[in-house]
Amino acid sequence: MGGVQQQAQIVYDQPISLRTSAAFKPIFDNVRARIVDLRWIIFQYLRRGETVPSATTLALKPVYQTADGQVHDQQVYSAGDPSRYQIMNDGFALASQHGSSVQGIPEGTNAYLWIQKLEEAGFPPALLDRNDLRVVIGTDVHLRRIPAPARNIQRAAPVGIAAPATQPEREDTVLVVVQIFALPGEAGQQQQQMVGQPPMGQQQVQAFGQQPTGVQATQQTFR
């Protein structure tokens, strides 16, 4: 019909609340924190809308605590094929699986990058030879995001949506240690707490993501 314009239908996913309590937190980056837990886990990648994991990996899972007392335990660093390894001592130690010839974790993985940057920041490599992640717990560090290792991964576009060819691809980053303020057990560290941070008691440390050996952690990722 002449002169009649059809109005395009707009479909909303969900309304957005303007309340400050509903605000999302910015990406965790460029912050001073203490490593209060660090363990090996088996991690499963779960794509949006799927119930079957798309991939499973050995992973390094630290828990960070910032000066305001907030605990950050969402960082997981992939370390390769879990069938080659055996997690021991409640996640604090790692051994090669029977019949496997591996002597370390694969170069180029996020876990390798995390440990590499920890060493470059000044953590004694000899302590890492003990194969006990508890030697790292208590380290006071500065964390920053850096570009993730390059991988030949083809990201699937959302169904029915053709992204413009000029649209820049989101850069993958990894949160790593760039500076060490104090190592565990250094003189005065027990008394010299970070500003605003409550003392770390034994019960508090145990509450940070402790998992028995072999427990599989599942997290949704949008890949």
Beta strands, then each sheet from edge to edge (+ up, - down):
strand 1: 31-46
strand 2: 55-66
strand 3: 71-72
strand 4: 77-78
strand 5: 85-88
strand 6: 93-96
strand 7: 140-147
strand 8: 173-182
strand 9: 216-220
sheet 1: 3+ 2- 1+ 7- 8+
sheet 2: 3+ 2- 1+ 9+
sheet 3: 3+ 2- 4+
sheet 4: 5+ 6-
end
